Amino acid sequence: MTVDVKFMETALSLAKKGLGSVEPNPAVGCVIVKDGKIIGKGYHKKFGGPHAEIEALKNCKTSTKGASLYVTLEPCCHFGKTPPCTDAVIKAKIKKVVAAVKDPTKKVAGKGFKILRKAGIEVVSGICQKEAKNLNAPFLKFAKTRKPYVIVKWAQSKDGFLCRTDKKRWITNAASRRDVHKLRKRAQAILVGINTVLEDDPMLTIRPDTGRRPLRVVLDSKLQIPLNCNLIQTANETPVCIFTASKKKINLKGVEIIKVSKNKNRLNLKAVLAELGKRNIQQLLVEGGEKIITSFIRQNLADEIIVYTSNEYLGKKGKITTSPNMKNIYNRLKHNSECKKIFGTDVRLRGIVNEKNRNFRIGNDT
């Protein structure tokens, strides 16, 4: 392991602490090194707050003159909610900047590196690039395509059932459900189909309440959603977006109706994603039932798959099994220890879809 990799891995570990609090901003970590020792650490803690470089500089106990700065994303060079980080780095008399990956957004896109080099600072990029891209995959995809990063998630029993017929509500345990809420915290929108609304009447909010309000999205081709359901009744507090092919209308505060075309008797999912992109939805969590999930998989629209599996065999207590497409993905992931995380008696499997060939590669836990 080189010295640069060692310090960048520390910066990546710091960056992960911001997940769930900084979105739609990227999670960024930074360490400042002088004479082979770390003299300052920092990470982007929350949306709108100081960037990682500023936090690291602030935490330095000794002079930063001649030090090296390791950061997981190219320093910003524009005024946003905070001043440019490049200005602070130059002012601190940093000698060398090592970045994991270039920021692809139009406001940066290499300009930060250019400014630093013009100021006489040595710039090195590409250290731990793969890990940094995995960490901020939603941010990077949206910056390049203006389309949401799609996470398809479902929970199943050991024998492949998606829901149950007995009085118990849940298939997975409390630890798995807490992890799902971490996923929701990182998303800007949560999507389900109308059948989920009709059968479960979900809220699709984050617990515990952190003040974050992901947009709640429903695919409802015939506009069947009941006006007394939880989503509609709470739309004034947390907005609801309904995609439909129907000519019906719902005029309620907090409810937006978007008409899209159909594709083989189902709503055009590509059109849905395009509309969500226009609304700056960077990360979309799909929590629908078997039909919705299978549609996203068949059309190669999932960027990431997450499956929670309980240790319970439901048998006759089971209702609705996973589709062949879902079973195929589950079987491809379950034998790979690298994509597994244990939650008590439950197992979470995570696979990331390769952008180029749409094949799975194993997703490291974040």
Disulfide bonds with the S-S distance in Angstrom:
none
